Amino acid sequence: MSIEENYKSVIGELRDYTAKNGSFFETLLNDIPIPVFIKNKDGKYIGANDAFCKFFGAGRDVFLGKNISELTAPDIASTYIEKDNELFQNPGQTQKYEFVVDCKYHGGEIRNVVFYKNVFFCQEGEIGGIIGCIQDVTERLQYEKALLELSGRLQKSVEEETLKKLEKERILIEQSKNAMMGEMISIVAHQWKQPLNAISLLTQGMQLDSEDGELTAENFKDYTDKILKQVDHMVDTINDFRNFFRSAEPKTQSIQKNIEDSVTLLGDQFRINDITVDISGDDFLIMSVASELKQVFVNILVNAKDQMVSQKPECRDIYIVLDSGEKSVCVSDRAGGINENIIDIVFEPHVSAKGDKGTGIGLYMVKMIVEGKLNGKIEAKNQNGGAVFKIFF
């Protein structure tokens, strides 16, 4: 016997049993926890389970023998009738649709429901009517609405917080640029001091020679050549300053060259404070904007320089080690290290390793550039009596 034949056999036995034991079908129907109703092909209710009566707050006598037009408003009744007719024209297909019902016998409560309906057939094979059930989705829709409203509020809150964060970062970036520009102006001032002194001495010498009648064409050319050499040095300094802040597209950058350029920018400050920089290891290349890369190294080097000026350690060396294998740069000194109270938050904004003398923006910008723009990572720790900054690219 096939599955279909077996199914039909079981249904036949069940139908025979139901015919002989009328209470079986009624018991089965009333045990179903959702509202179930039965209509004949004229649209009159001929059956309803306990859950149906409870849902509408009325006994079976209110519904049985009546059609929908007798139980509800004409405009609502017309929708039910239209749906029933569609079902009669397409027997065998389960009909599903959402609707709003008025439980007028149950305090006039409005409920959102989903109807599931199908036709049933008489033993003769003719359509006997419609059997359907009702799923109450009121609470579900309320939850969905509440969830949607909550989601909207959360999204708005996230957008507001994101805008606040972006604005905060914009301000911090601006402050960082201003702080770095101030640092660079200080560097330029230091680098110009020597050539300006030289130019002053050369012009005084030229003036004295002129007054003494000893300014020959050869002497004049010698003086002007030396002055122009000092001017060229000042122009180079200005070009370095301008290039440092120039926006550009990311290009292949030599890490070692950018470190050497950063050391050169700070050269006068290192010489004045008797600081030496030792660079070792193997160079490697990354994609970056040169000005951003230099800003990372300059900030870290300035930090080390300021710590040495403040703490006056015996060892005034800064060690920079490049590792091409893991693509990292390690910058270390022996100037006392970072205060243990802030070492875990040293990269957060307005946290300064220099105490009241710092802005607390430099290292924050270093982290933003390394991790936000270069997809790298930076770590800070104390080791061997000094600070160690390690950057992974």
Summary of the structure (lengths in Angstrom):
residues: 393
radius of gyration: 43.7
end to end distance: 72.0
largest distance: 143.7
contacts: 1098
relative contact order: 0.06
helix: 56%
strand: 21%
